[in-house]
Amino acid sequence: MDDYHKKPEHHGLSELLGDKMKDEKGYDVTAKRCTTCLREGMPSGEDERECASCETTRDLYMIRKNIISSREEAFGSEHEWHRYEFDAETLERFPELEKQGIESAWYLDNNITRSLRAIMRNRMNDYQDRKGTPRWKSHRTKIWKKGFSYRKGERVDRKGPLVSACCFDIGDRMKGNDGWTYKVKLRKDGTNFWSKA
C-alpha cells in the first residue's frame, strides 16, 4: 500500500480500519515519529527522521568524542575531563557549544545525560502504549536498573545491561555489565528481555 492510501482521512477509512492505521511493529503510520525517541508529532520537516532534541544530543555526543580524542593526543589519557573549561579555540571550532551555552566539559556531559534520560523515558512510554499498559501502571517498570542486588545476604552483580530491554527493539544488541554482548528477545508474555548473544 502506498503512502497516499495509508492516510485514512483521505478516503474515510477510519471507521473501517479503526482509529489508527498501524504497521507491523504497531506504530501509527499516519503520525510522524522520531526514529530515536519514538515520539509522535516529531519531526516537523518532510524528509527529517529525527526530532531537533535527538539531533542536538547526537551532535553534542560527537563533539564530546572529538574533544576527548584531541585532548588525549595532546595531554595523554590521564587528563581530568570534568574540570576542563572550554577555551576560545574549542568554542570557535564547535559553534554548537556556544549556541547551547555550554562552557565546560561537566555541563556538556550533564546535558547529554539529561537528553538520553528523556529519550529512554519516551521509548519506555512508547513500549507501554504498544503493550496496552494503563497509565497508572506504566511507571512500575524501571528504565535504569541497579548494578547489583542481594540474594541470601550475598551481593550479586547484574550481568546484563543496566538499561531496560523494554526501551529497545527486538534484535538490538548492547554490551552488558559483565562485558558480554546481549541481545533483546521477546518472552511468551510479550515483554522484552536481555539474552546473551
TAMOQUI-V785057 format. One line per field, one symbol per residue. ss: DSSP state (h for helix, s for strand, l for the rest). A space follows every 10 residues. Layout:
ss=???
//
This chain:
ss=lllhhhlhhh lllhhhhlll lslllllsll llslllllls llllllllll lhhhhhhhhh hhhhhhhhhh hhhhhlllll llllsllhhh hhhlhhhhhh lllshhhhhh hhhhhhhhhh hhhhhhhhhh hllllllhhh lllslllsss sllsssslll llslhhhlll llssslllll ssssssllll lsssssl
//
